[in-house]
Amino acid sequence: MKSSITGYNLVSLSNMISQIGEDRTKSILLNFYCPLNEDVEYFIRHKAIEFSKQDLSKTHLVVTSYQGNPVLIAYFTLSAKTILIPKKVLSNRLQKRINKFATYSTELQRYLISAPLIAQLGKNYQNGYNQLITGDELLKITCDKVQEVQDVIGCKIAYLECEDSQSLIDFYERNGFVIFGKRNLDRDESERINGKYLIQMLRYF
């Protein structure tokens, strides 16, 4: 399926496994290299296939033609999660929008909402393939897919979690996301992610 960005195709990891087999798919994913984010690299190499098979999350590969051959230049993973969003961190306008389809707890003073999670997002630095797509383009492709999901199931919110890095926060804010909280790292995450927590950010579409 063509993405909204000219020149790129989206390939469902599940479809790739069914078409070329798990072993060959795994050999392709093992060549994904992301020195800027060890967790992104680890997930695509060691977890994406199993998570996809168990329907825990769905990974989509961004592929383009380079020197006459299809190459994997990036990927993103989506999942469905339920989150708590503190009322006090949202603008009045965003509160009114979220209130239409979220459950509000007066006791917790938080909104409870099921929303798509952008669980992973990263470019492939192998052979300089990362230069074939910008971060803004990758996030645009990802958000387009999120909106396809929302057209089927409803909801207008998507969220993600990122390291407490000002450059990352600035990048996501530039693309319409706002901070709503933080989450402490799980034990296995602390081995690959800097810091003790992740910044949680959401976007209303």
Stockholm file with secondary structure:
# STOCKHOLM 1.0

chainA/1-205         MKSSITGYNLVSLSNMISQIGEDRTKSILLNFYCPLNEDVEYFIRHKAIEFSKQDLSKTHLVVTSYQGNPVLIAYFTLSAKTILIPKKVLSNRLQKRINKFATYSTELQRYLISAPLIAQLGKNYQNGYNQLITGDELLKITCDKVQEVQDVIGCKIAYLECEDSQSLIDFYERNGFVIFGKRNLDRDESERINGKYLIQMLRYF
#=GR chainA/1-205 SS CBCSSTTCEEEEHHHHHHHHCHHHHHHHHTTCCCTTCHHHHHHHHHTHHHHHHTTSCEEEEEEEEETTEEEEEEEEEEEEEEEEEEGGGSCHHHHHHHTTTSEEETTTTEEEEEEEEEEEEEECCGGGGGGGSCHHHHHHHHHHHHHHHHHHHCCCEEEEEECSCHHHHHHHHHTTCEEEEEEECCTTGGGTSSSSEEEEEEEEC
#=GC SS_cons         CBCSSTTCEEEEHHHHHHHHCHHHHHHHHTTCCCTTCHHHHHHHHHTHHHHHHTTSCEEEEEEEEETTEEEEEEEEEEEEEEEEEEGGGSCHHHHHHHTTTSEEETTTTEEEEEEEEEEEEEECCGGGGGGGSCHHHHHHHHHHHHHHHHHHHCCCEEEEEECSCHHHHHHHHHTTCEEEEEEECCTTGGGTSSSSEEEEEEEEC
//
